[in-house]
Amino acid sequence: MASEWEELEKLSKDELIIELVHWKNMYGIIRASEDENCPWPYAEPKGRHAGGWIEPGEVTTHEWALKIAKYAISRFTGDVFDPCDLMDYGLDEEQCCEICRELNERGELNLPDGVAYGGDVE
């Protein structure tokens, strides 16, 4: 059985970048929920300012959004994939929906076997 390092070694540079941002964002979400007495280093989850609020996720280029979506979708392990699941990878909710709609319309929303799509299909 291959070690985690050997498995990661098989990933492309882009896939490693996606993994890094994914786990940095997930750590930031967990860490931001802790108080100031938490001994772990502070990290901000991905977010953007909108109308005086901080909304989760960032908008990235269309090219990166496609890469992120295809990578994340291919590795999804739940029963129902929803476009908002891409927010774990740091994407903005609106961009998640747009990119999944585009992939679905082009027939490129390739979910793993047994996974249903929970997004709109219009």
C-alpha positions in Angstrom: 0.0 0.0 0.0 1.4 3.4 -1.0 2.0 6.0 1.6 0.3 9.4 1.5 3.4 11.0 0.2 3.6 8.5 -2.7 -0.1 9.2 -3.5 0.5 12.9 -3.5 3.6 12.5 -5.7 1.2 11.2 -8.4 -0.7 14.6 -8.5 0.1 17.3 -11.0 1.3 20.7 -9.9 -2.2 22.2 -10.4 -3.8 19.3 -8.4 -1.3 20.0 -5.6 -2.2 23.7 -5.6 -5.9 22.8 -5.4 -5.2 20.4 -2.5 -3.2 23.0 -0.7 -5.8 25.7 -1.0 -8.6 23.3 -0.1 -6.9 22.2 3.2 -5.8 25.8 4.0 -9.4 26.9 3.6 -10.7 24.0 5.7 -8.2 24.7 8.4 -9.2 28.4 8.4 -12.9 27.5 8.8 -12.1 25.3 11.8 -9.6 27.7 13.3 -11.8 30.8 12.9 -14.4 29.0 15.0 -12.0 28.8 18.0 -11.5 31.6 20.5 -8.3 33.6 21.0 -7.0 31.1 23.6 -6.6 28.4 20.9 -3.0 27.4 20.7 -3.1 26.7 16.9 -1.9 29.4 14.5 -4.7 31.6 13.2 -5.7 31.3 9.5 -8.5 33.1 7.7 -10.8 31.0 5.6 -11.3 32.1 2.0 -13.7 35.1 1.9 -14.5 38.3 0.2 -16.1 41.6 1.2 -19.5 42.3 -0.1 -21.8 45.1 1.1 -20.1 45.4 4.5 -20.2 41.6 5.1 -17.6 39.0 4.6 -19.0 36.3 2.3 -17.3 32.9 2.2 -15.2 32.0 -0.8 -13.3 33.9 -3.4 -13.9 34.4 -7.1 -11.1 33.0 -9.2 -10.5 32.9 -13.0 -12.8 30.8 -15.1 -9.8 28.5 -16.0 -9.0 27.8 -12.3 -12.7 27.4 -11.4 -13.0 24.7 -14.1 -9.9 22.9 -12.8 -11.0 23.1 -9.2 -14.5 21.9 -10.0 -13.4 18.9 -12.1 -10.8 17.9 -9.5 -13.2 18.2 -6.6 -16.1 16.5 -8.3 -14.0 13.6 -9.4 -12.9 13.0 -5.7 -16.3 13.6 -4.1 -17.2 10.8 -1.6 -20.7 11.7 -0.4 -24.1 10.5 -1.8 -25.2 13.8 -3.3 -22.9 16.5 -4.8 -24.1 20.1 -4.5 -22.3 23.0 -6.2 -21.8 24.5 -2.8 -19.5 21.6 -1.9 -16.9 23.5 -4.0 -16.9 26.2 -1.4 -14.7 23.9 0.7 -12.1 24.5 -2.0 -12.4 28.3 -1.4 -14.7 29.2 -4.3 -17.4 31.8 -4.1 -21.0 30.3 -3.9 -22.1 32.1 -7.1 -19.1 30.9 -9.0 -19.7 27.3 -7.7 -23.2 27.3 -9.1 -22.1 28.9 -12.4 -19.3 26.5 -13.1 -21.4 23.4 -12.2 -24.2 24.7 -14.4 -21.7 25.1 -17.3 -20.2 21.7 -16.8 -23.6 20.1 -16.5 -24.8 21.8 -19.7 -21.7 20.6 -21.6 -22.1 17.1 -20.3 -18.8 17.4 -18.4 -20.1 17.1 -14.8 -18.6 13.7 -14.3 -19.6 12.5 -10.9 -18.2 9.3 -9.4 -20.4 6.2 -9.7 -23.4 6.3 -7.3 -23.2 10.0 -6.6 -26.3 12.1 -7.5 -26.2 15.7 -8.5 -28.0 18.1 -6.1 -27.7 21.3 -8.2 -30.2 22.8 -10.5 -30.4 21.1 -13.9 -32.0 23.9 -15.9 
